Each structure stands twice: as structure tokens, then as C-alpha cells.
């Protein structure tokens, strides 16, 4: 209703239209804050959960994995069919020694890892000798060749991968804790903002200002204050303000960097990411203005053609996503400015901010594609 009053203001009493539009804007903004905080918190928590999720890495091409389960039993049976070497060089011991410690050394099931490079528990030489890189050097003695043929191969790539996994365990744990603390911080801040917005909405609904707005809207059906310009034919009279709204929309879209937005992963939305908060707002402001003008244009078309589908409806949805992602990124940046937070928490919030700015960039890319296909439905002014 406020958008319609803005578009068709020349046909109405200007003072009345401006006053009612101001009150409607106040009411809609007040009532929308609680829902905005709820959806923003849900968006950020979902993004944090997605960004902090870990999946097991697939084995690299050509990488040999240690035998386990049925494969190990099959290897043991194959070892029993072959001739044994001297005492203490049991070929099946090679199958049992498939574990790799964090430093890349190989040890048997019954042999402590500390004694893997020396002697076994019974004083004999170990079945597998491995250097610091996890390379299998075989078993010394006469039975070394027999045992080496049925042992599970522990390649250098496998040992390096095990070392990387063990070395990154503490780092990934710190990042997981940072993500959890970032989620708690965002939930605390946005829940407080939502509570305040809820209280403000309750106060607004119980105020005399709200009842005055409700009374003014109820009188519109019988006492619409029209201006002198509304004396002409309805079709021509309504078409002029609608065309003016369309021209404003086309002029605003022409100012957008659509040529750059047509290139995916152009990183424009990340410009000035470490600058002041006003820098990001200045970059997003033209897109927010196009979103507002697009809504006004849609409302004007609905007045002219009540039974027609809204023009550029999907483009408006994409700009809504752009606004939501930009506001979520601003909330993450505001949380990162909290004093005395842990470095892991700040890092998680920084990754979250970059993720939401990438969502902003994706929305811009999708909008320029939609605009290019949908402008045929918008006649030239």
C-alpha cells in the first residue's frame, strides 16, 4: 500500500499521501524486524553448520590402503600356504602389522610402537621396518622375501596421509570449537535483537499511533482524497505514473555493474571486505535501490493489470536474496568486532562473512541473467 501511494502520489492529495505513507513505512518496518532477526539467525547458523562440516577424504589415485577385515584374513591364509622362514620371521606377522602411528612408523599388533624400529616382544626382529617416512624396508634375514610378498604395502603416500590427519586433528578441533563459539555468539546477539524487536512490535500494536493508521486505512474505501490530476480517464491517468516508475527502474538498473556481474566468481562483492562497514553498504546500496524500484514497478503493473502475473517477479526474489545475504554478512562482521573474542571464533566469523558475500555475488550474477531474459516483458519507455 505504501508503494502504491508512492507511485500514484500525483493523483492524490500530496500531504495526505505523504503522511499515510510515512506511517505505513513505520508500521511495516517495526513489525518486520522480529522476522528479519529470526531468518537471519537461521541463515547464519545453517551456513556455519555447512562450513564446519567435515567429510573423509577419498584415497588418492594409486594409493595402497592397509589390509583389514576379510582382506587381512585372506592374506593370512595365503601366507600359511607358503614355506616359512627361520624362527621369529612368521610371514603372517606382515599382515598383522598394518597400523601406522602419528609419526609414520609401522608397528605390529603385539609389538609396542616404541619397539617397532628395534626388537619385538620375544626378542626377535620385527616383521616390518619403516623409516621416518613410512617406507617399508622389509624384514632382515632369510625369510624377508617370503614375508614381503604377502605383507600389506604401506606406501609413502599412505604414511604421509596418516601424518597429515594426525597433525591436523588438533587444528580442526580448534576450528570446530571456534565455529561453535561463533554460533553461540551470533545466537546470543540476534536473539537479543529479536527480543527487542518483539517488544517494540507489541508496543507499536498497542499504541494510539497504530490505531490511527488502522482508522486511516479503513476510510480509504469511502474517502479517498484524490487530487486534480485524477479527473481524467482512468486508463490514461494511471498509465502516466506507472511509466514514470518504469523509467526510474530502468535508469537505476543502467547504473548497476551488470557487465561485471555477468562473470561468475568476479569477487566484486568482496571488495573492501576489510574496510569500514560503510564501504560494504555503499557497494550494496545501488542494488537495494533497484530492489525497491522493482517492487514499485510491479505494484504499478498490478494496478494496471490486476489479473496479470507480476512482471519480473523472479528478479525481485533474487534481489531479496541479495539483501538477505548482505544483511547476514553485516551481522557476521558486527559479531567479529566483539571485543576479546578468541582467534578461532574470529576466524570462523571471517569465513562466514566471506561465505555470505559470495552469496551476494551469486545473487547479482543470477539477477543479471534474469534481467537479460525478462527485459523483453518490460517495454521501452
C-alpha positions in Angstrom: 0.0 0.0 0.0 2.8 2.4 0.8 4.4 1.6 -2.6 1.2 2.3 -4.4 0.8 5.6 -2.6 4.4 6.5 -3.6 3.9 5.7 -7.3 0.4 7.3 -7.7 1.1 10.2 -5.5 0.5 12.8 -8.3 -3.1 11.6 -8.4 -3.7 12.0 -4.7 -3.6 14.8 -2.1 0.2 15.1 -1.6 0.0 16.0 2.2 -2.3 13.1 2.9 -0.4 10.6 0.8 2.9 11.5 2.3 1.6 11.3 5.9 -0.1 7.9 5.4 2.9 6.5 3.6 5.2 7.6 6.4 3.0 5.8 9.0 2.8 2.7 6.9 6.5 2.6 6.5 7.0 2.9 10.3 4.5 0.1 10.9 5.9 -2.3 8.4 9.5 -1.7 9.5 8.6 -2.3 13.1 6.7 -5.5 12.5 9.2 -6.9 10.1 12.2 -6.6 12.4 11.4 -9.7 14.5 11.0 -11.9 11.5 14.2 -10.5 9.9 16.2 -11.3 13.0 14.8 -14.9 13.1 15.5 -15.6 9.5 19.0 -14.0 9.7 19.9 -16.2 12.6 18.7 -19.3 10.9 20.6 -18.4 7.8 23.9 -17.8 9.6 23.6 -21.0 11.8 22.9 -23.1 8.7 25.9 -21.5 6.9 28.1 -22.2 9.9 27.0 -25.8 10.0 27.7 -26.2 6.3 31.1 -24.6 6.5 32.3 -26.6 9.6 31.1 -30.0 8.3 34.0 -32.5 7.6 33.9 -35.5 5.3 36.5 -38.3 4.9 38.9 -37.7 2.1 38.8 -40.3 -0.7 42.0 -42.3 -1.2 44.4 -40.7 -3.7 44.9 -42.3 -7.1 47.4 -45.2 -6.9 47.4 -45.1 -3.1 47.6 -48.5 -1.4 45.5 -48.9 1.7 46.3 -51.3 4.6 44.5 -54.6 4.6 41.8 -55.1 7.2 38.9 -57.5 7.8 38.4 -60.2 5.2 41.3 -59.0 3.1 43.7 -59.5 6.1 42.3 -63.0 6.7 42.8 -63.9 3.1 46.4 -62.7 3.3 46.9 -64.9 6.4 45.6 -68.0 4.6 47.9 -67.2 1.6 50.8 -66.9 4.0 50.2 -70.3 5.5 50.4 -71.9 2.1 54.0 -70.6 1.6 57.1 -72.0 3.2 58.1 -70.4 6.5 61.4 -68.8 7.1 63.5 -69.1 10.2 62.0 -68.9 13.7 60.8 -65.4 14.5 60.1 -64.4 10.9 56.5 -65.6 10.8 55.1 -64.4 7.4 51.7 -63.7 8.9 53.2 -61.1 11.0 53.4 -58.9 8.0 49.6 -59.0 7.7 49.2 -58.1 11.4 51.5 -55.1 11.2 49.3 -52.6 9.3 48.9 -49.8 11.8 50.7 -46.5 11.4 51.3 -44.2 14.3 51.2 -40.4 14.1 54.9 -40.2 13.2 54.6 -42.6 10.3 56.2 -45.6 12.0 54.7 -49.1 11.5 54.1 -51.4 14.5 52.6 -54.8 14.9 49.5 -55.7 16.9 51.5 -57.4 19.6 54.6 -55.1 19.4 54.6 -51.7 21.0 55.1 -48.8 18.6 58.2 -47.7 20.6 59.9 -51.0 19.8 58.9 -51.1 16.1 62.4 -50.0 15.0 64.2 -52.4 17.3 63.2 -55.8 18.6 59.8 -57.5 19.1 58.4 -58.6 22.4 60.1 -62.0 22.1 63.5 -60.6 21.2 63.2 -61.3 17.5 63.5 -58.8 14.7 60.2 -57.1 13.8 58.3 -58.2 10.8 58.3 -54.7 9.2 60.9 -52.0 9.4 59.8 -48.5 8.4 61.8 -45.3 8.3 60.5 -41.9 9.3 58.6 -41.6 6.0 56.8 -44.9 6.4 58.7 -46.7 3.6 58.7 -50.5 4.0 62.2 -51.9 4.0 61.2 -55.5 4.6 62.3 -58.0 7.2 66.0 -58.8 7.5 67.0 -62.4 7.3 66.4 -65.3 5.1 62.6 -65.1 5.2 62.4 -61.4 4.2 61.4 -62.1 0.6 58.6 -64.5 1.6 57.2 -62.2 4.2 57.4 -59.2 1.9 55.3 -60.9 -0.8 52.2 -61.3 1.5 52.5 -58.1 3.6 50.1 -55.2 3.2 52.1 -52.5 1.5 52.4 -49.3 3.5 53.4 -46.7 0.9 54.9 -43.4 1.5 51.7 -41.7 0.4 49.7 -43.6 3.0 52.1 -42.7 5.8 52.1 -39.1 4.7 48.4 -39.0 4.7 48.2 -40.5 8.2 50.7 -37.9 9.4 48.6 -35.1 7.9 45.5 -36.5 9.5 47.1 -36.8 12.9 48.7 -33.4 12.6 45.5 -31.6 11.6 43.4 -33.2 14.4 44.2 -30.5 16.9 43.8 -27.7 14.3 40.4 -29.0 13.1 39.3 -29.4 16.7 40.2 -25.7 17.4 38.3 -24.6 14.3 35.3 -26.7 15.4 35.4 -25.0 18.8 35.7 -21.7 17.1 32.6 -22.4 14.9 30.6 -23.5 17.9 31.6 -20.3 19.8 30.8 -18.2 16.8 27.3 -19.8 16.6 26.7 -19.1 20.3 27.8 -15.5 19.9 25.5 -14.9 16.9 22.6 -16.6 18.6 23.1 -14.5 21.7 23.3 -11.2 19.8 20.5 -11.9 17.3 18.2 -13.4 20.0 18.6 -10.2 22.0 17.8 -8.2 18.9 14.8 -10.3 18.2 13.5 -10.0 21.7 13.9 -6.2 21.5 12.1 -6.2 18.1 9.3 -8.3 19.6 8.8 -5.9 22.4 8.8 -3.0 20.0 6.2 -4.6 17.9 4.0 -5.3 20.9 4.3 -1.6 21.9 3.5 -0.5 18.4 0.4 -2.6 18.1 -0.9 -1.3 21.4 -0.1 2.4 20.7 -2.5 5.1 19.6 -0.3 5.7 16.6 -1.2 2.2 15.3 -4.9 2.7 15.8 -4.7 6.0 13.9 -3.1 4.2 11.0 -5.8 1.5 11.1 -8.5 4.1 11.1 -6.9 5.9 8.1 -6.7 2.7 6.1 -10.3 1.8 6.9 -11.5 5.1 5.5 -9.8 4.5 2.1 -12.7 2.6 0.7 -15.1 5.5 1.1 -13.0 8.7 1.5 -10.0 8.6 -0.9 -8.6 12.1 -1.2 -7.9 12.5 -4.9 -6.1 15.4 -6.5 -7.0 17.5 -9.6 -4.8 15.2 -11.8 -7.2 12.3 -11.2 -10.1 13.9 -13.1 -9.2 12.3 -16.4 -9.8 8.8 -17.8 -8.7 6.1 -15.5 -6.6 4.2 -18.1 -4.6 7.2 -19.2 -4.4 8.7 -15.7 -2.9 5.6 -14.1 -0.6 4.9 -17.0 1.5 8.1 -16.6 2.7 7.4 -13.0 3.3 3.7 -13.9 5.5 4.8 -16.9 7.4 7.1 -14.6 8.1 4.3 -12.2 9.3 2.1 -15.0 11.7 4.8 -16.2 13.2 5.2 -12.8 13.7 1.4 -12.6 15.4 1.3 -16.0 17.7 4.2 -15.1 18.7 2.6 -11.8 19.4 -0.8 -13.5 21.6 1.0 -16.1 23.8 2.2 -13.2 24.5 -1.3 -12.0 27.7 -3.0 -13.0 25.8 -5.8 -14.8 28.7 -6.4 -17.3 31.0 -7.3 -14.4 28.2 -9.3 -12.6 27.8 -11.4 -15.8 31.2 -13.0 -15.0 30.9 -15.7 -12.3 33.4 -15.5 -9.4 34.4 -11.9 -10.1 34.9 -11.3 -6.4 33.4 -7.8 -6.6 31.2 -8.4 -3.6 34.4 -9.0 -1.6 35.9 -5.6 -2.4 36.5 -3.5 0.8 35.8 -6.6 2.9 38.3 -5.5 5.4 37.4 -1.8 5.2 34.8 0.1 7.2 31.2 -1.1 7.4 30.1 1.9 5.3 32.2 0.7 2.3 30.1 -2.5 2.0 26.9 -0.6 2.5 27.9 1.8 -0.3 28.5 -1.1 -2.6 25.2 -2.7 -1.9 23.1 0.5 -1.9 22.5 0.6 -5.7 21.3 -3.0 -5.7 19.0 -2.3 -2.8 17.6 0.8 -4.6 16.9 -1.4 -7.7 15.1 -3.8 -5.5 12.9 -1.1 -4.1 12.2 0.4 -7.6 11.4 -3.0 -9.0 8.8 -3.6 -6.3 7.2 -0.2 -7.1 7.1 -1.1 -10.8 5.5 -4.5 -10.0 2.9 -2.8 -7.8 2.1 -0.3 -10.6 1.7 -3.1 -13.1 -0.7 -4.9 -10.8 -2.8 -1.8 -10.6 -3.0 -1.5 -14.4 -3.4 -5.3 -15.0 -4.9 -6.9 -11.9 -5.2 -10.3 -13.5 -1.7 -10.4 -15.0 1.3 -12.1 -13.5 3.7 -9.8 -11.7 6.4 -8.6 -14.1 10.0 -9.6 -13.2 8.8 -11.5 -10.1 11.7 -13.9 -10.1 14.2 -11.0 -10.5 12.7 -9.5 -7.3 13.1 -12.7 -5.5 16.8 -12.8 -6.4 17.2 -9.2 -5.1 15.6 -10.3 -1.9 18.2 -13.0 -1.6 20.9 -10.3 -2.3 19.6 -8.2 0.5 19.3 -11.1 3.0 22.9 -12.2 2.2 24.2 -8.7 2.6 22.5 -8.2 5.9 23.7 -11.6 7.1 27.3 -10.7 6.2 26.9 -7.4 8.0 25.7 -9.3 11.1 28.7 -11.7 10.9 31.1 -8.7 10.6 29.4 -7.0 13.6 29.9 -10.1 15.7 33.5 -10.3 14.7 34.0 -6.8 16.1 33.1 -8.1 19.6 36.0 -7.3 21.9 38.1 -10.1 23.5 36.9 -13.0 21.4 39.1 -16.0 20.7 41.1 -16.1 17.5 39.4 -19.3 16.3 36.0 -17.6 16.8 37.1 -14.5 14.9 38.4 -16.8 12.1 35.1 -18.7 11.9 33.2 -15.4 11.7 35.5 -14.2 9.0 34.9 -17.3 6.9 31.2 -16.9 7.5 31.3 -13.3 6.3 33.2 -14.3 3.2 30.6 -17.0 2.5 27.7 -14.6 2.7 29.5 -12.1 0.5 29.9 -14.9 -2.1 26.1 -15.4 -1.8 25.7 -11.7 -2.6 27.9 -12.2 -5.7 25.8 -15.2 -6.7 22.6 -13.3 -6.4 24.0 -10.5 -8.6 25.1 -13.0 -11.2 21.6 -14.6 -11.2 19.8 -11.2 -11.4 21.7 -10.1 -14.4 20.8 -13.3 -16.2 17.2 -13.0 -15.2 17.1 -9.3 -16.2 18.6 -10.1 -19.6 15.8 -12.6 -20.3 13.0 -10.7 -18.7 13.5 -7.2 -20.0 11.5 -8.2 -23.1 8.4 -8.1 -20.8 9.3 -4.5 -19.9 8.5 -2.2 -22.8 11.0 0.6 -23.5 9.9 4.0 -22.1 
